[in-house]
Amino acid sequence: MKTFINKLGVKFVVLLLMVVAISSCKKEEDVPTEPARIFKPSDVKITAGETSAKLTWTVPLMSTGKTFKYSIDFSTDSLFATVNYTTTADTAGVTVTEENLAVRTKYYARVKASATESQPESKYIRSSVFQLTGIQLFTAIRDNEIKENNVTLRYTPAVGLTSIVLTPESGTATTITLSTTDASAGLKAITGLTAGTKYTAELFAGTKSKGIATFTTLAPTTYTVKLNPGDDLAAAITSVANGAIIGLNPGTYNITAVSTFITQKTITIKSTSGNPTDTKVNYKEIDLEGTGAGVTLSGIEFDGTASASLYFLNFIGTQAANGAAATFTNVVVDNCIAHGSVTSFLRGDRGTAARDFKITNITVNNSIVYDMGLNGSSAYYTFHVNKMQFNTLTISKSTFYNAGPGLVTASTTYAGDVIPTVAITNSTFNGFGGNAKYALLDANANPINFTILNSIFANTPKSGTVNAAAIRGTGAGSTLKISNSNYFNLFSALTGGTALTFGTSTLASNQSINTGWTATTTDFTIAVGSPLRSAGSTGGPIGDPRWTY
């Protein structure tokens, strides 16, 4: 019995010792004694701006009654193999600027409490990644100022601007010195670039970055033939082969026959200067004839006024049978000025039956189109593509004014191979509509994808009346959307009309700010400070960008 009691006592003592040990361990875990843990800062936060960043942190856990100094390192490497900048602080925060860190460069920060007389230094705590966004004095690069071998860069004039560093995607950076005149002028023309190359430009005042921009020079052009004013452009169009590029040196050219035919071939007609204000073609009508016909027009002013032009671009099957079936190649109008056709900018409805005419893409970019369609009273829309099967009609960075009774019609019902898409972005339309048409779109019962983004529409009708609905598109599966756009003075009649409606269109983030334009306005500059300069889907301006430079 005594032996049993002794054994029980021993077990009790062992159990008691285990409880004490466990209790001691728990106490050590709850209250750490390692100085590097007790005095470590925590919760690093960063607020970064254009030229400075503020770092703050929570003071160490056991800081009451103690004064700490902190060591702060900055590195582009999350492992801090290389430290780019080091500083100290005696408060729980520090500010760094572009004097210390490079702008537009990703950094990490780490913070530790420095050693004191009684305590060793703490462990580091690391921040999340951040960067100084940098000042942006560069303004948008104009499409027509990017050439094959040169570019014009524009920036907000500022005292102290000294250079632009231009770096090709693969190659050596070049420094272009800015004079005081360049700095105050707000632009610099740069020559000697390589065609088809992506460049990054960075603007500097001394060693401080004041802006960054990227652009790609135009691909090199190999002209089949170059013409001078007085040369026969019509003959050149007839004689060149499929795929030819006709270059027009600055001056005026005439193709004023009843029709100029581009027959079963696709060609390019392009100014060598890339400037539509110095290269002009007086035209009567450009006809795209037969399967394989297509054209790219670039950097030219087309004027149909003197020849009483009916159409700018007209699709036909053959000269003998306009309605004969044909499958056309693409049409591109880029960086052009076109005006002076009394009927329509583009007619594609001559096919005898629906879908006799087919085309993949029609594109208008960075162009100005005006005085098309008898002051709004023509029977033909600006883009008159009834019966024509098309994949996409794209209008971007362009301005249309006094240009037809309606914008797009594709109203003849047919079952096509694809649902066509009409995409309008960053464009300006003013003083259009008439003849009781649908001002923006008439797709009738055809399914269609129709979107308007970052654009401005103003002042309907130009004459007579328009339908009270700006859009007709009832086909099953249609997508109709207007977003981040501005429209005003859109009415069904010149006097006593009702405000136009947009049917089943989805409307998102639109405005109705009256800019003061009338139906005869031709200068569509958006006033500095206007909310339209920041109303776009990415925070930029809306409408044709040329009016916000």
C-alpha positions in Angstrom: 0.0 0.0 0.0 2.8 2.4 1.0 4.6 1.6 -2.3 1.4 2.5 -4.3 1.1 5.8 -2.5 4.7 6.7 -3.2 4.3 5.9 -6.9 1.1 8.1 -7.0 3.0 10.9 -5.3 5.8 10.8 -7.8 3.3 10.9 -10.7 1.5 13.8 -9.1 4.8 15.8 -8.8 5.7 15.0 -12.4 2.2 16.2 -13.6 2.6 19.4 -11.5 6.0 20.1 -13.0 4.5 19.6 -16.6 1.7 22.1 -15.9 4.2 24.7 -14.6 6.4 24.1 -17.7 3.5 24.5 -20.1 2.3 27.6 -18.3 5.8 29.1 -18.6 6.0 28.3 -22.3 2.6 30.0 -22.9 3.7 33.0 -21.1 6.8 33.3 -23.2 4.7 33.0 -26.4 2.2 35.6 -25.3 4.9 38.2 -24.4 7.9 37.9 -26.6 11.2 38.9 -25.1 13.3 39.0 -28.3 14.2 42.7 -28.8 14.1 42.4 -32.6 10.5 41.4 -32.3 9.4 43.7 -29.5 10.7 46.9 -31.1 9.9 46.2 -34.7 7.7 48.8 -36.5 4.7 47.5 -38.3 1.9 48.4 -40.9 3.9 50.4 -43.4 1.7 52.5 -45.6 2.5 54.5 -48.7 0.9 57.4 -50.5 2.6 58.2 -53.8 2.1 61.1 -56.1 3.7 62.7 -59.1 7.0 63.8 -57.5 6.9 62.5 -53.8 5.8 59.6 -51.7 4.9 59.6 -48.0 5.8 56.5 -46.0 4.3 55.9 -42.5 4.4 53.0 -40.1 3.1 52.0 -36.7 5.6 52.6 -33.8 7.0 49.5 -32.1 4.9 47.5 -29.7 7.1 48.3 -26.6 7.8 52.0 -27.5 6.1 53.7 -24.5 8.6 56.0 -22.9 11.3 55.2 -25.4 12.8 57.3 -28.3 13.5 55.5 -31.5 15.3 56.3 -34.7 14.5 54.5 -37.9 16.5 53.4 -40.9 14.7 53.3 -44.2 16.0 51.7 -47.4 14.6 51.9 -50.9 15.3 49.4 -53.6 13.9 48.4 -57.0 14.5 44.8 -55.8 12.1 43.2 -53.4 15.0 41.3 -51.8 17.1 44.5 -51.4 20.1 43.0 -53.0 20.9 46.6 -54.1 19.8 49.6 -52.0 19.1 52.6 -54.2 18.5 55.2 -51.4 18.8 55.2 -47.6 17.6 57.7 -45.1 16.7 58.0 -41.4 13.8 59.3 -39.4 13.0 60.0 -35.7 9.3 59.9 -36.2 7.0 57.2 -37.7 7.1 58.6 -41.2 9.3 59.9 -44.0 8.8 61.7 -47.3 10.9 61.0 -50.4 10.9 63.0 -53.6 12.2 62.8 -57.2 15.4 64.1 -55.8 15.9 60.7 -54.1 14.0 58.3 -56.4 13.6 58.0 -60.1 10.1 58.7 -61.4 8.1 56.0 -63.2 10.2 53.3 -61.5 8.9 50.7 -59.1 10.4 50.6 -55.6 10.0 48.8 -52.3 10.8 50.3 -48.9 11.9 48.6 -45.7 12.0 50.1 -42.2 13.7 49.0 -39.0 14.1 50.6 -35.6 17.8 51.4 -35.0 19.7 50.1 -32.0 19.6 52.0 -28.7 21.9 51.9 -25.7 19.8 49.1 -24.2 18.3 47.4 -27.2 19.6 46.0 -30.5 18.1 47.0 -33.8 14.8 45.5 -34.8 14.0 43.3 -37.7 13.0 45.0 -41.1 9.4 45.3 -42.2 8.9 45.7 -46.0 6.4 47.8 -47.9 4.3 47.0 -51.0 5.6 48.2 -54.4 5.0 51.9 -55.3 6.3 54.5 -57.7 6.3 58.2 -58.3 4.1 58.8 -61.3 6.1 61.8 -62.6 4.9 65.2 -64.0 3.4 64.9 -67.5 4.0 68.0 -69.7 3.7 66.1 -73.0 0.4 66.6 -74.7 -1.2 64.0 -77.0 0.9 63.4 -80.2 -1.1 64.3 -83.3 -1.6 61.4 -85.7 -0.7 63.6 -88.7 2.5 64.7 -87.1 3.9 61.2 -86.9 5.8 60.5 -90.2 8.1 57.8 -91.4 11.3 59.6 -90.4 10.1 62.5 -88.3 7.7 63.6 -85.5 6.6 66.8 -83.8 6.4 66.5 -80.0 4.2 69.0 -78.2 4.4 69.9 -74.5 3.2 72.5 -72.1 5.6 75.5 -72.3 7.7 75.8 -69.2 10.8 77.6 -68.1 13.8 75.3 -67.5 13.0 72.6 -70.0 16.4 71.4 -71.4 16.2 68.2 -73.4 14.2 65.3 -74.8 15.7 61.9 -74.6 14.5 59.7 -77.5 14.9 56.0 -77.1 14.1 53.4 -79.9 12.6 50.1 -78.7 15.9 48.5 -79.6 18.8 50.9 -80.0 20.7 53.7 -78.4 19.1 56.7 -76.8 19.6 60.2 -78.4 19.4 63.5 -76.5 17.8 66.4 -78.3 18.7 69.7 -76.7 15.9 72.2 -76.2 16.7 75.9 -76.5 14.9 78.5 -74.4 12.8 79.2 -77.6 11.9 75.5 -77.8 10.9 75.5 -74.2 8.6 78.5 -74.6 7.2 77.4 -78.0 5.9 74.1 -76.5 6.9 71.9 -79.5 9.9 70.3 -81.1 10.2 68.8 -84.6 12.5 65.9 -84.6 14.0 64.4 -87.8 16.2 61.5 -88.8 14.1 58.8 -87.2 13.8 55.2 -88.5 10.5 54.2 -90.2 8.3 51.6 -88.5 10.0 52.0 -85.2 8.6 52.4 -81.7 10.1 55.3 -79.7 9.9 56.5 -76.1 10.4 60.2 -75.6 11.2 61.6 -72.1 11.2 65.4 -71.4 13.7 66.8 -68.9 14.4 69.9 -67.0 18.0 69.2 -66.1 17.9 65.8 -64.6 14.2 65.9 -63.6 11.7 64.1 -65.8 8.8 66.3 -66.9 6.9 63.9 -69.2 7.0 60.7 -71.1 5.3 59.6 -74.4 5.5 56.8 -76.8 4.9 56.7 -80.6 5.6 54.5 -83.6 6.9 56.1 -86.8 5.0 55.1 -89.9 6.1 52.0 -91.8 8.3 52.8 -94.8 6.5 53.4 -98.0 7.8 52.1 -101.3 6.0 54.0 -104.0 5.2 52.4 -107.3 5.1 55.8 -108.9 5.4 59.4 -107.7 3.6 62.2 -109.5 4.0 65.9 -109.6 1.3 68.6 -110.1 0.3 68.6 -113.8 0.9 64.8 -114.1 -2.1 62.8 -115.2 -3.4 61.1 -112.0 -6.4 59.5 -113.7 -4.0 57.8 -116.2 -1.8 56.6 -113.4 -4.8 55.1 -111.6 -5.8 53.2 -114.7 -2.3 51.9 -115.5 -1.0 50.7 -112.2 -1.3 47.1 -111.1 -3.0 45.6 -108.1 -1.2 46.6 -104.8 0.3 49.7 -106.3 1.1 52.8 -104.2 0.8 56.2 -106.0 2.6 59.0 -104.3 1.5 62.6 -104.8 4.1 65.3 -104.2 2.6 68.5 -102.8 0.4 70.5 -105.2 -3.0 70.2 -106.9 -4.2 67.3 -109.1 -7.3 67.0 -111.3 -9.4 63.9 -111.9 -12.5 65.5 -113.1 -13.9 63.0 -115.6 -17.5 61.9 -114.9 -16.0 58.9 -113.1 -12.6 57.7 -112.1 -12.6 53.9 -112.1 -10.5 51.6 -109.8 -11.3 48.4 -111.5 -10.8 45.0 -109.9 -7.7 46.0 -108.1 -6.7 47.6 -104.7 -4.4 50.6 -104.7 -3.2 53.3 -102.4 -3.1 57.0 -103.3 -1.0 58.9 -100.7 0.6 62.2 -100.4 4.4 62.1 -100.0 4.2 64.8 -97.4 1.5 63.2 -95.2 -0.1 66.6 -95.1 -3.6 67.0 -96.6 -3.3 70.8 -96.5 -0.5 70.8 -99.1 -1.8 68.1 -101.5 -5.1 68.4 -103.2 -7.2 66.4 -105.6 -10.1 67.9 -107.5 -12.4 65.0 -108.2 -15.8 64.2 -109.7 -16.5 60.7 -108.5 -14.3 57.7 -107.5 -15.8 54.4 -108.5 -14.8 51.1 -107.1 -15.6 48.6 -109.8 -16.0 44.9 -109.5 -14.6 42.1 -107.3 -11.2 42.9 -105.9 -11.7 46.7 -106.1 -10.6 48.7 -103.0 -8.6 51.8 -102.1 -6.6 53.5 -99.4 -6.5 57.3 -99.5 -4.0 59.0 -97.2 -2.9 62.5 -96.5 -4.9 64.3 -99.2 -7.6 66.9 -99.6 -10.3 65.8 -101.9 -12.5 68.6 -103.3 -15.6 67.9 -105.4 -16.9 71.4 -105.5 -15.7 72.6 -108.8 -16.8 69.4 -110.6 -20.3 69.3 -109.0 -19.5 65.9 -107.6 -22.3 63.5 -106.8 -20.4 60.9 -104.7 -17.0 60.7 -103.2 -16.8 56.9 -103.2 -19.2 54.9 -105.3 -19.4 51.1 -105.5 -20.5 49.4 -108.8 -20.4 45.9 -110.2 -19.3 46.9 -113.7 -19.6 50.0 -115.9 -22.1 48.2 -118.1 -24.1 46.7 -115.2 -23.8 48.7 -112.0 -25.7 46.1 -110.0 -23.7 43.1 -110.9 -22.5 41.1 -107.9 -19.0 41.9 -106.6 -16.9 41.3 -103.5 -14.8 44.4 -102.8 -11.7 44.6 -100.7 -11.3 47.2 -97.9 -11.7 50.9 -98.1 -9.6 53.2 -95.9 -9.7 57.0 -95.7 -7.0 58.2 -93.4 -5.7 61.7 -92.6 -7.8 63.2 -95.4 -10.1 66.2 -95.9 -13.1 65.3 -98.2 -15.8 67.7 -99.2 -18.1 68.9 -101.9 -20.3 65.9 -103.0 -23.9 66.8 -103.3 -25.4 63.3 -102.8 -23.2 61.2 -100.5 -19.8 60.5 -99.1 -20.1 56.8 -99.8 -22.7 54.8 -101.7 -22.8 51.0 -101.6 -26.5 50.1 -102.4 -26.3 49.6 -106.2 -26.3 45.8 -106.0 -29.3 44.3 -107.8 -30.2 42.2 -104.8 -29.3 42.2 -101.1 -25.8 40.9 -100.5 -24.8 41.2 -104.2 -22.2 43.7 -102.9 -19.9 42.5 -100.1 -17.0 44.2 -98.3 -15.1 43.4 -95.2 -14.0 46.8 -93.7 -14.7 50.4 -94.3 -12.6 52.8 -92.2 -12.4 56.5 -91.8 -9.7 57.7 -89.4 -8.3 61.1 -88.5 -10.2 62.8 -91.3 -12.5 65.8 -91.8 -15.6 65.4 -94.0 -18.0 68.2 -94.7 -20.5 69.6 -97.2 -21.8 66.2 -98.3 -25.5 65.7 -99.0 -27.2 68.9 -100.1 -27.3 70.6 -96.8 -29.0 67.6 -95.2 -31.7 67.3 -97.9 -30.2 64.5 -100.0 -32.0 61.2 -100.2 -28.7 59.4 -99.4 -27.1 58.9 -96.0 -23.4 59.8 -95.5 -22.7 56.0 -95.4 -25.4 54.6 -97.7 -24.8 50.8 -97.5 -28.3 49.4 -97.9 -28.2 45.8 -99.3 -24.4 45.8 -98.9 -23.0 43.1 -96.7 -20.1 44.5 -94.6 -18.3 43.3 -91.5 -17.2 46.6 -90.0 -17.7 50.3 -90.5 -15.2 52.2 -88.3 -15.1 56.0 -87.8 -12.4 57.3 -85.4 -10.7 60.6 -84.6 -12.7 62.3 -87.3 -15.0 65.3 -87.8 -18.2 65.4 -89.9 -20.3 68.5 -90.4 -23.0 69.5 -92.9 -22.7 65.9 -94.1 -26.0 64.3 -95.0 -29.5 63.6 -93.8 -28.4 60.7 -91.7 -25.1 59.1 -90.7 -25.5 55.3 -91.6 -28.2 53.3 -93.3 -28.2 49.6 -93.7 -32.0 49.1 -93.7 -32.7 46.6 -96.5 -33.5 43.4 -94.6 -31.3 40.4 -95.4 -29.7 37.5 -93.6 -25.9 38.1 -93.8 -22.9 35.9 -93.1 -22.0 38.1 -90.1 -23.7 40.7 -87.9 -22.2 44.0 -89.1 -20.5 46.3 -86.6 -20.6 50.1 -86.8 -18.0 51.6 -84.3 -17.7 55.3 -83.8 -15.0 56.6 -81.4 -13.5 59.9 -80.5 -15.3 61.8 -83.3 -17.3 65.0 -83.7 -20.5 65.4 -85.7 -22.3 68.8 -86.1 -25.1 70.3 -88.3 -26.4 67.1 -89.9 -29.7 65.4 -90.6 -32.8 66.0 -92.7 -35.3 64.6 -95.2 -37.1 62.8 -92.4 -34.2 60.3 -92.0 -32.9 58.6 -88.9 -30.1 60.9 -87.8 -27.6 58.3 -86.6 -28.6 54.9 -87.8 -31.3 53.1 -89.7 -30.7 49.3 -89.6 -34.4 48.5 -89.7 -34.9 44.9 -88.7 -31.3 43.8 -89.5 -29.2 42.7 -86.5 -26.3 45.1 -86.0 -23.7 46.1 -83.4 -23.7 49.9 -83.2 -21.6 51.7 -80.6 -20.7 55.3 -80.1 -17.9 56.1 -77.6 -16.2 59.3 -76.6 -17.9 61.3 -79.3 -19.9 64.5 -79.7 -23.2 64.9 -81.7 -24.8 68.3 -82.1 -27.5 70.3 -84.0 -30.0 68.3 -85.9 -31.6 68.7 -88.3 -29.5 70.7 -90.7 -32.6 71.2 -92.8 -36.2 70.0 -92.8 -36.9 67.3 -90.3 -35.5 64.0 -89.0 -37.2 61.1 -87.4 -38.0 61.5 -83.7 -35.9 58.4 -83.1 -32.2 58.9 -83.8 -31.6 55.2 -84.1 -33.7 52.4 -85.7 -32.3 48.9 -85.0 -34.8 46.3 -84.1 -33.1 43.1 -85.3 -32.8 40.3 -82.9 -29.3 40.1 -81.3 -28.5 43.8 -82.0 -26.2 45.8 -79.6 -26.9 49.5 -79.5 -24.8 51.5 -77.1 -23.8 55.2 -76.6 -21.3 55.9 -73.8 -19.0 58.6 -72.6 -20.4 61.0 -75.2 -22.0 64.4 -75.3 -25.0 65.4 -77.4 -27.1 68.5 -77.5 -29.6 70.3 -79.7 -30.7 67.1 -81.3 -34.3 67.8 -82.3 -36.7 66.4 -84.9 -37.3 69.7 -86.6 -35.7 73.1 -86.9 -38.5 74.7 -85.0 -41.1 73.1 -82.8 -39.4 69.7 -82.9 -39.0 67.2 -80.1 -35.8 66.0 -78.5 -34.5 62.9 -80.3 -34.7 59.6 -78.6 -32.3 56.7 -78.8 -34.7 53.7 -78.9 -33.4 50.6 -77.0 -29.8 51.9 -76.9 -27.9 51.4 -73.7 -26.8 54.9 -72.5 -23.9 55.2 -70.0 -21.9 58.1 -68.7 -23.2 60.6 -71.3 -23.7 64.4 -71.0 -25.7 67.1 -72.6 -23.4 70.1 -72.4 -24.1 72.8 -74.9 -20.8 74.0 -76.3 -22.4 77.0 -78.1 -22.0 75.5 -81.5 -24.7 76.2 -84.1 -25.5 74.2 -87.2 -23.1 76.3 -89.2 -20.1 76.1 -86.8 -16.9 74.8 -88.4 -14.5 75.3 -85.5 -15.2 72.7 -82.8 -12.4 73.5 -80.3 -13.3 72.4 -76.8 -12.8 75.3 -74.3 -9.9 74.9 -71.8 -11.5 73.8 -68.5 -14.5 72.2 -70.1 -15.6 69.0 -68.4 -15.6 67.5 -72.0 -11.8 67.5 -71.8 -11.9 64.8 -69.2 -15.2 63.0 -69.9 -13.7 60.1 -71.9 -13.8 56.5 -70.9 -10.1 56.7 -69.9 -10.4 60.2 -68.4 -9.3 62.0 -71.5 -11.2 64.4 -73.9 -14.1 63.3 -76.0 -14.8 64.2 -79.7 -12.2 64.4 -82.4 -8.9 64.9 -80.6 -7.7 67.6 -83.0 -10.1 70.1 -81.3 -8.4 69.7 -77.9 -4.8 70.1 -78.8 
